[in-house]
Amino acid sequence: MLTDYRIPPLKGGAPGHTVIFLHGVGDSGSGGLLSIGNLWQSALPDTEFLCPDAPFPFDMGPMGRQWFSLRDFDPKAMLQGAQKAAPYLNEYIDHVLETRKLAAGKLALVGFSQGTLMALYAAPRRPQAVAGIVGYSGVLVGGETLGREKKSAPPVLLIHGTADEVVPYAGLEPSERGLRTAGIPVTSFTCHGTGHTIDERGLVEGLKFLQKLLV
């Protein structure tokens, strides 16, 4: 089971909803992504925020975790990496839903970079739809088979900066198209001039999206 880090619901007690943050390569569950929950919790007071460590040690540095290696950026290699990591993520989601006694529709995924890739790969292939996915600075892999492998269609918001130097902004449109072709509702938001990070505009749009879903 993945190790995770938690921000409990602001109102106290058992969570009515859960948001799982999925970090990028080289980061960890205790990194900066989880801190977004502190910014969002006043607007989502019954929501628990979680961030698990990715399953594997980062292979290009002394610290951090990864869902899979990025030594090879070939789309086939990244797809194989997502396929290998997906069971770890699905086991973790199942554990969260079971222990919190939540329906899948009460849980949302928020990914950054490689975490977005994992959310977009795993969630539509789960039999019960999660409430939705917010994906920052990531891309869709496995889109060519998603239509026939899809088991659910959670709504997706993709947010990307035009100055992203790590995951190029050019990947946004084909990711959006791939999801839409597979029958998954998707919208996107462009952060002009933003690099490989989450800016204030992206935080606002992500929260607005989740507020509509986590009711």
Wavefront OBJ file of the C-alpha trace (Angstrom):
o trace
v 0.000 0.000 0.000
v 1.278 3.459 -0.860
v 2.401 5.704 1.980
v 0.309 8.866 2.099
v 0.023 12.245 3.783
v -3.205 13.867 4.911
v -4.984 17.131 5.567
v -8.193 16.307 7.475
v -11.538 17.981 6.773
v -11.695 21.521 8.090
v -15.059 20.859 9.736
v -13.685 17.803 11.556
v -15.099 14.319 11.699
v -15.309 11.807 8.878
v -14.793 13.194 5.365
v -17.779 13.672 3.116
v -15.450 13.886 0.118
v -11.822 13.110 -0.622
v -9.356 14.715 -3.018
v -6.275 12.683 -3.894
v -3.289 14.637 -5.197
v -0.935 12.729 -7.503
v 2.525 14.284 -7.552
v 5.003 14.524 -10.399
v 8.273 12.690 -10.934
v 10.935 13.420 -8.332
v 8.454 14.820 -5.808
v 6.763 12.992 -2.935
v 3.491 12.802 -1.073
v 4.815 15.200 1.548
v 5.893 17.732 -1.064
v 4.299 20.961 -2.112
v 1.301 19.543 -3.967
v -0.501 18.535 -0.781
v -0.269 22.115 0.509
v -2.875 23.115 -2.077
v -5.353 21.449 0.234
v -4.680 24.158 2.805
v -5.697 26.762 0.217
v -8.835 24.910 -0.844
v -10.178 23.551 2.425
v -12.191 26.640 3.422
v -14.201 26.246 0.192
v -14.447 22.454 0.638
v -14.794 22.125 4.431
v -15.939 18.486 4.513
v -13.165 17.329 2.180
v -10.107 15.330 3.162
v -6.957 15.906 1.094
v -4.485 13.072 0.549
v -1.227 12.739 -1.350
v 0.422 9.317 -1.663
v 4.058 8.668 -2.439
v 4.444 7.244 -5.934
v 5.451 3.576 -5.758
v 9.045 3.759 -6.996
v 12.175 5.691 -5.992
v 13.177 8.493 -8.344
v 15.884 7.038 -10.591
v 17.501 10.319 -11.623
v 18.194 11.840 -8.225
v 18.957 11.041 -4.600
v 15.475 11.825 -3.304
v 11.851 11.712 -4.375
v 9.516 9.179 -5.927
v 8.184 8.379 -9.388
v 5.246 6.531 -10.885
v 7.611 5.258 -13.565
v 10.962 6.176 -15.083
v 11.226 9.080 -17.495
v 14.618 8.096 -18.849
v 12.749 7.218 -22.043
v 10.221 9.761 -23.312
v 8.976 7.492 -26.082
v 5.146 7.315 -25.873
v 5.244 3.509 -25.845
v 7.636 3.517 -22.892
v 5.474 5.990 -20.988
v 2.376 3.902 -21.698
v 4.119 0.810 -20.378
v 5.156 2.765 -17.298
v 1.576 3.902 -16.680
v 0.319 0.340 -17.110
v 2.831 -0.911 -14.547
v 2.002 1.811 -12.016
v -1.794 1.764 -12.424
v -2.400 -1.245 -10.117
v -0.656 0.589 -7.272
v -2.854 3.637 -7.793
v -6.034 1.596 -8.134
v -5.270 -0.355 -4.974
v -4.742 2.921 -3.136
v -8.000 4.447 -4.422
v -9.898 1.283 -3.469
v -8.366 1.429 0.011
v -9.366 5.072 0.476
v -12.946 4.455 -0.653
v -13.304 1.388 1.556
v -11.809 2.862 4.708
v -13.747 6.139 4.377
v -16.934 4.342 3.297
v -17.234 6.676 0.329
v -18.796 6.129 -3.073
v -16.462 6.677 -6.021
v -18.434 9.777 -6.950
v -17.311 11.430 -3.705
v -13.622 11.238 -4.640
v -11.676 13.410 -7.080
v -8.144 13.186 -8.447
v -5.837 16.175 -8.881
v -2.623 15.464 -10.742
v 0.467 17.415 -11.643
v 2.734 16.441 -14.565
v 3.314 12.663 -14.293
v 0.527 12.562 -11.708
v -1.864 13.960 -14.318
v -0.772 11.271 -16.756
v -1.532 8.608 -14.142
v -4.941 10.066 -13.292
v -5.935 10.233 -16.971
v -4.764 6.673 -17.560
v -6.211 4.957 -14.493
v -9.488 6.705 -13.678
v -11.407 6.087 -16.943
v -10.434 2.421 -16.772
v -12.021 2.046 -13.338
v -15.530 0.532 -13.342
v -17.041 3.253 -11.155
v -16.520 6.872 -12.127
v -14.737 9.135 -9.701
v -16.220 12.601 -9.303
v -13.681 14.152 -11.653
v -10.069 14.845 -12.537
v -8.099 18.084 -12.489
v -4.914 17.664 -14.489
v -2.142 20.237 -14.328
v 0.727 20.279 -16.848
v 0.294 16.699 -18.018
v -0.565 14.626 -21.080
v -2.755 11.698 -22.050
v -1.077 8.383 -22.860
v -2.882 5.338 -24.201
v -5.469 7.499 -25.912
v -5.535 5.250 -28.976
v -7.051 2.392 -26.932
v -8.987 4.419 -24.381
v -12.268 4.249 -26.272
v -12.443 0.463 -26.028
v -10.780 0.165 -22.609
v -12.845 2.876 -20.936
v -15.162 1.693 -18.167
v -16.262 5.085 -16.849
v -16.226 8.699 -17.975
v -15.360 11.123 -15.157
v -15.316 14.800 -16.178
v -11.853 16.233 -16.724
v -10.344 19.709 -16.492
v -6.914 20.136 -18.085
v -4.846 23.172 -17.067
v -1.576 24.001 -18.793
v 0.831 26.911 -19.066
v 1.954 28.183 -22.439
v 5.566 28.528 -21.257
v 5.854 24.982 -19.854
v 9.455 23.951 -20.472
v 9.039 20.353 -19.264
v 5.710 19.138 -20.678
v 5.091 21.320 -23.736
v 1.828 23.204 -23.996
v 1.439 21.701 -27.470
v 0.401 18.460 -25.796
v -2.792 19.971 -24.407
v -4.862 19.896 -27.591
v -4.168 16.255 -28.540
v -4.810 15.179 -24.942
v -8.116 17.016 -24.957
v -9.019 15.539 -28.337
v -8.120 12.009 -27.231
v -10.348 12.222 -24.170
v -13.228 13.694 -26.117
v -12.950 11.051 -28.830
v -13.196 8.378 -26.126
v -16.421 9.946 -24.848
v -14.966 11.572 -21.757
v -16.202 15.119 -21.028
v -13.228 17.470 -20.968
v -12.598 21.187 -20.724
v -9.300 23.035 -20.672
v -7.856 26.241 -19.275
v -4.739 27.959 -20.576
v -2.415 29.860 -18.255
v -0.626 32.296 -20.547
v 3.046 32.749 -19.736
v 3.108 30.061 -17.041
v 5.834 27.419 -16.951
v 5.833 23.934 -15.440
v 4.054 24.938 -12.280
v 0.602 25.734 -10.891
v -0.140 29.441 -10.738
v -2.920 31.326 -8.978
v -5.158 31.242 -12.041
v -4.823 27.481 -12.224
v -5.585 27.095 -8.537
v -8.750 29.166 -8.878
v -9.994 27.226 -11.903
v -9.222 23.867 -10.303
v -11.127 24.780 -7.162
v -14.129 26.069 -9.115
v -14.256 22.773 -11.013
v -14.109 20.694 -7.837
v -16.744 22.803 -6.096
v -19.230 21.843 -8.808
v -18.434 18.150 -8.440
v -17.980 17.580 -4.726
v -21.530 18.220 -3.594
l 1 2 3 4 5 6 7 8 9 10 11 12 13 14 15 16 17 18 19 20 21 22 23 24 25 26 27 28 29 30 31 32 33 34 35 36 37 38 39 40 41 42 43 44 45 46 47 48 49 50 51 52 53 54 55 56 57 58 59 60 61 62 63 64 65 66 67 68 69 70 71 72 73 74 75 76 77 78 79 80 81 82 83 84 85 86 87 88 89 90 91 92 93 94 95 96 97 98 99 100 101 102 103 104 105 106 107 108 109 110 111 112 113 114 115 116 117 118 119 120 121 122 123 124 125 126 127 128 129 130 131 132 133 134 135 136 137 138 139 140 141 142 143 144 145 146 147 148 149 150 151 152 153 154 155 156 157 158 159 160 161 162 163 164 165 166 167 168 169 170 171 172 173 174 175 176 177 178 179 180 181 182 183 184 185 186 187 188 189 190 191 192 193 194 195 196 197 198 199 200 201 202 203 204 205 206 207 208 209 210 211 212 213 214 215
